[in-house]
Amino acid sequence: MTNSSDNGAAPHRVEELRANLLRVRKHIKDVTPAGQAQPKLIVVTKFFPASDVRALHGLGVQDIGENKEQEARVKHAEVVDLTALRWHFIGQLQRNKAKSVARFAHSVHSVDRVSLAEALAKAVLTENEQREAGGQPRREPLQAYIQLDLREGAQADEPGRGGAKPEDMLTLADAIAGQEGLDLVGLMAVAPLGEDPNRAFERLHRYSAELQREHPGASFVSAGMSQDMQAAIENGATHLRIGSDILGSRPPVR
Ligand SMILES: *Cc1c(COP(=O)(O)O)cnc(C)c1O
């Protein structure tokens, strides 16, 4: 299933994706404050088929986001010929999936505990040993974002969608920075339900400044989904993770 004719999207779907991409790119441009660099667009293709990834690549997209290991692994294999694509893993991740993710991912946005950072670093080393044994070049260090849980008060004590507590950020940052296979690049967060995303992303911006005082290279801020991209951009997001505004609001009926 790596032949482009096997998983090409229908012409009307390509046109739909083209129009959505144009609209989102224009919106990003329009709401980015003057003097601020435009954030990078990561197109989140979860629930959607590899044919859409191939079409997006044809439309100039280089950054693809996925939130489940199995779905990402299978989809990546279907378009493995598109070597220019960077795969961003953005979902909660179990340690036993680290080896798989180290094979195809350019970055993991959801590093939220030391044990996961260690598993990912080990997986990168193993992957490089295997590549060297097979006469292939080593992979680049895996870009690691610390996912922060931005919920406050009582909410923050309930089980959530992953993320380290802000008070644990610097300990986790040191643990990531000390790993050979990982490159600490910044922070990621999802705006909590029921809170104005502007307030939440303002906090994220402050945490980013705090992180950069200790780790000056960790300047990326991955924030902003379809519903809150403007709030994220206005609060300094460097990377947006946009799914439904480009791919559509629900999985296609197949
Ligand atoms: C699905 C998802 C997105 C994209 O969300 P949309 O609302 O479809 O734009 C961004 N980030 C994470 C972590 C996601 O799981």
The ligand as an SDF file (V2000), in Angstrom:
LIG
                    3D

 15 15  0  0  0  0  0  0  0  0999 V2000
   -7.5410   16.3200   17.8310 C   0  0  0  0  0  0  0  0  0  0  0  0
   -6.5250   17.1680   18.4560 C   0  0  0  0  0  0  0  0  0  0  0  0
   -6.2420   18.4380   17.9260 C   0  0  0  0  0  0  0  0  0  0  0  0
   -6.9940   19.0380   16.7460 C   0  0  0  0  0  0  0  0  0  0  0  0
   -8.2690   19.3910   17.1570 O   0  0  0  0  0  0  0  0  0  0  0  0
   -9.3610   20.0630   16.1650 P   0  0  0  0  0  0  0  0  0  0  0  0
  -10.3780   20.6080   17.0790 O   0  0  0  0  0  0  0  0  0  0  0  0
   -9.8660   18.9590   15.3070 O   0  0  0  0  0  0  0  0  0  0  0  0
   -8.6670   21.1180   15.4020 O   0  0  0  0  0  0  0  0  0  0  0  0
   -5.2420   19.1760   18.5470 C   0  0  0  0  0  0  0  0  0  0  0  0
   -4.5670   18.6950   19.6230 N   0  0  0  0  0  0  0  0  0  0  0  0
   -4.8080   17.4930   20.1560 C   0  0  0  0  0  0  0  0  0  0  0  0
   -4.0210   17.0420   21.3360 C   0  0  0  0  0  0  0  0  0  0  0  0
   -5.7880   16.6860   19.5840 C   0  0  0  0  0  0  0  0  0  0  0  0
   -6.0240   15.4750   20.1090 O   0  0  0  0  0  0  0  0  0  0  0  0
  1  2  1  0
  2  3  1  0
  2 14  2  0
  3  4  1  0
  3 10  2  0
  4  5  1  0
  5  6  1  0
  6  7  2  0
  6  8  1  0
  6  9  1  0
 10 11  1  0
 11 12  2  0
 12 13  1  0
 12 14  1  0
 14 15  1  0
M  END
$$$$
